[in-house]
Amino acid sequence: MGQRIQNVLRRAKFAAAGGAVGGALGGVVGRNAASTGAGIGALVGATLAETVAPRDSLLKQVRGGGSDSDAG
């Protein structure tokens, strides 16, 4: 359950950062572009979080920080 919460929080953080960057870049063009840029940036951020998560767990296992249930 703790891992699931961590995944949700990671996805939310990346989506928020992506939305902020996309909104800022779109804001240079105009109001509608800022809205669209924020939406696309949030989607990219959430997708990136899903890509980063497996790498983080792999690094933990390689470094010896894997959970006991993995040993089984």
C-alpha positions, 0 to 999 in steps of 0.5 A: 500500500505504501508503494502505491501511495508513493507512485501517486505522489510521484505522478502528482509531483511530475504532473504539477511540474509539467503543467507549470512548465507547459503553462509558462511556455504557452503563456508566452503565446497567449491565454489559450496556449497557456491552458493547452500547454499546461494540460499537455505538460501535466500529461507529459509529466505524469507519463514521465513519472511512470517511466521514472518509477521502474528505474528507481525501484531497479536502482534500489534493488541493485544497490541492495535496498530491495524489499524482503518480498522480492527475495522470495 
